[in-house]
Amino acid sequence: MRSTTLIRREKKEDFRTVENLVRESFWNVYRPGCSEHYVIHVLRDDPAFVPELDFVMEKDGRIIGQNMFMRTVIEADDGTCVPVLTMGPIGIAPEYKRQGYGKKLLDYSLEQATALGNGAVLFEGNILFYGKSGFGYARKFGIRYHDLPEGADDSFFLCRELIPGYLKEVTGVYQTPQGYYVDDADVEAFDREFPPKEKLKLPGQIFG
C-alpha cells in the first residue's frame, strides 16, 4: 500500500498530540529536557499567533510534523516598525527526521505565508538546513538581533524575504515575540502532564 503525506491546518483536537510530538522532537536537543512543547501551548493564545499558518503534517493518518508562525516587527533605524513573521518551533517526529519531511513542511509553510502577502520571515535556526529553503544570514539584510552585543556570533539569526526587495531599504533590530519567553517553573509544571522522560546533559546543547 502506498504511503501518503498530507499537510493541513492544525485543529483543536490535535493540540495534545502536537505538543507531545514537539516534546519528543526537541527532548534533550538544546538543553536537558525541553520547553518547546510548552511554548507551543502558550503561543496558540498569543495575539501575535497566526492561525492561518499553523500546520501539521500527516503520514498515513498520523501526525509526524508541525510548524507555526507569529507576527513580529523590525524596529527600523528610521523609527518605523516593519511587520515581519517569525517561525517555529518546527518539529518532526524523531523517527522521520533527515528524510526530507521537514523541508517539505517548511517549503509548504513558506508558500502559504507568501500567498497571504507577508514580506519576510526571520528566526533562529541552522543555516545548513534552512539555507536549502532560501534563508540567509539576517545581517546581510542589515537586520540585527535584539540584545546581541556588537561583534557577537549572529550566525543563528536567519532571514528570508517572501516579497523580493521587502527589506531593501530597511536596517534595524528584530524583536522576538514575548510569547516565546516562558518561565522554567511553568515549563516544569506543564511537563508533568506528560509521561516521564529522562533529562540528559549532552554535548552540543546550547543551554544548561
C-alpha positions in Angstrom: 0.0 0.0 0.0 1.4 3.4 -1.0 2.3 5.8 1.8 0.6 9.2 1.7 1.5 12.5 3.4 -0.8 15.5 3.9 -0.2 19.0 5.2 -3.2 20.7 6.8 -4.2 23.3 9.4 -3.9 22.2 13.0 -7.2 21.6 14.7 -8.1 22.0 18.4 -8.3 18.2 18.8 -4.7 17.9 17.6 -3.2 20.1 20.3 -2.0 17.5 22.8 -0.8 15.2 20.0 1.2 18.0 18.6 2.6 19.1 22.0 3.7 15.5 22.6 5.3 15.4 19.1 7.2 18.6 19.8 8.3 17.3 23.2 9.7 14.1 21.5 11.3 16.1 18.7 13.2 18.5 21.0 13.8 16.5 24.1 17.5 16.8 25.2 18.4 18.6 21.9 19.1 22.1 23.0 19.0 21.5 26.8 18.3 18.7 29.2 14.6 18.1 28.6 12.9 20.9 26.6 10.5 23.8 26.7 9.2 23.9 23.1 6.1 21.9 23.8 5.0 24.4 26.4 6.0 27.3 24.2 3.6 26.0 21.5 0.9 25.5 24.2 1.0 29.2 25.2 1.7 30.7 21.7 -1.7 29.5 20.4 -3.4 32.0 22.7 -0.9 34.9 21.9 -2.3 37.8 20.0 0.7 37.6 17.6 -0.1 34.0 16.7 -1.2 33.4 13.0 -3.8 30.6 13.0 -3.9 30.6 9.2 -0.2 29.5 9.3 -0.5 26.8 11.9 0.3 23.5 10.2 0.6 19.8 10.8 2.0 17.1 8.6 0.3 13.7 8.5 1.8 10.4 7.2 -0.7 7.6 6.7 -3.1 9.5 9.0 -0.6 10.0 11.9 0.7 13.5 12.7 4.5 13.5 12.2 5.3 17.2 11.9 4.2 20.7 12.7 5.1 24.3 12.1 3.6 27.6 13.2 4.2 31.4 12.7 4.0 34.5 14.8 3.8 38.2 13.8 6.5 40.5 15.0 8.4 43.6 13.8 11.7 45.0 12.9 12.3 48.3 14.8 13.9 50.2 12.0 16.6 52.7 12.5 14.4 55.4 10.9 11.9 55.0 13.7 9.3 52.9 11.8 8.2 49.4 12.6 8.4 46.9 9.7 5.9 43.9 10.0 7.5 40.5 9.6 6.9 36.9 10.6 8.9 34.6 12.8 8.5 30.9 12.8 8.6 27.7 14.8 9.3 25.7 16.7 9.1 23.4 13.6 9.2 19.8 14.7 9.3 16.4 13.1 8.9 13.1 14.9 12.3 11.7 15.7 11.9 8.5 13.5 11.2 10.7 10.4 14.0 13.3 10.8 16.5 13.6 8.0 14.2 12.0 5.4 13.0 15.2 3.7 9.8 15.7 5.6 11.0 18.8 7.5 11.9 20.6 4.2 8.7 19.6 2.6 6.7 21.0 5.5 8.9 24.1 5.7 8.6 24.9 2.0 4.8 24.4 2.0 4.6 26.7 5.1 6.6 29.4 3.4 4.5 29.2 0.2 1.4 29.7 2.3 2.9 32.7 4.2 3.9 34.2 0.9 0.3 33.7 -0.5 -1.1 35.7 2.5 1.1 38.7 1.5 3.7 38.5 4.2 7.0 40.2 3.4 9.7 38.3 5.3 10.5 35.6 7.9 13.2 36.0 10.5 14.1 33.5 13.2 16.8 31.5 14.9 18.0 28.3 13.1 20.8 26.3 11.4 21.8 27.7 8.0 22.8 24.2 6.9 19.2 23.2 6.9 17.3 26.4 6.3 19.6 27.6 3.7 18.2 24.9 1.4 14.9 26.7 1.6 16.2 30.2 0.7 17.2 31.6 4.1 20.4 33.6 4.5 22.1 35.4 7.4 19.9 38.3 8.6 23.0 40.5 8.9 23.2 40.6 5.1 19.8 42.3 5.1 21.0 44.9 7.6 18.9 43.4 10.4 20.3 43.0 13.9 19.2 40.6 16.7 17.9 42.3 19.8 20.1 42.3 22.9 23.0 40.7 21.0 26.3 42.6 21.7 28.1 44.1 18.7 30.6 41.6 17.3 28.9 38.6 18.9 28.2 35.5 16.8 24.9 36.0 14.9 25.1 33.1 12.6 22.0 31.6 14.2 19.9 34.6 13.1 18.3 33.9 9.6 16.1 35.8 7.2 14.2 35.1 4.0 12.3 37.7 2.0 9.0 36.4 0.8 8.4 39.6 -1.2 11.6 40.3 -3.2 13.1 43.6 -2.0 10.8 43.9 1.0 13.8 44.7 3.3 15.9 46.6 0.7 15.7 49.9 2.4 15.4 48.6 6.0 18.1 48.4 8.7 17.1 47.8 12.3 16.6 45.5 15.2 14.4 42.4 15.1 12.2 41.7 18.1 11.4 38.2 19.3 7.7 38.0 20.3 7.4 38.0 24.1 5.3 34.8 24.0 8.5 32.8 23.3 9.9 33.6 26.7 8.5 31.2 29.2 9.2 30.6 32.9 11.1 27.4 33.8 8.7 26.7 36.6 5.7 26.8 34.3 7.5 24.5 31.8 8.2 22.0 34.6 4.5 22.1 35.8 3.3 21.6 32.2 5.7 18.8 31.6 4.3 16.8 34.5 1.2 16.3 32.4 3.2 14.1 30.0 4.8 10.6 30.5 8.1 10.9 32.5 11.3 11.2 30.4 14.9 11.4 31.5 16.7 14.7 31.1 20.2 14.3 29.9 23.1 16.8 29.6 24.6 16.1 26.2 27.4 17.5 24.0 26.2 20.3 21.7 23.4 21.5 23.9 23.2 25.3 23.9 21.5 25.8 27.3 22.4 24.2 30.6 
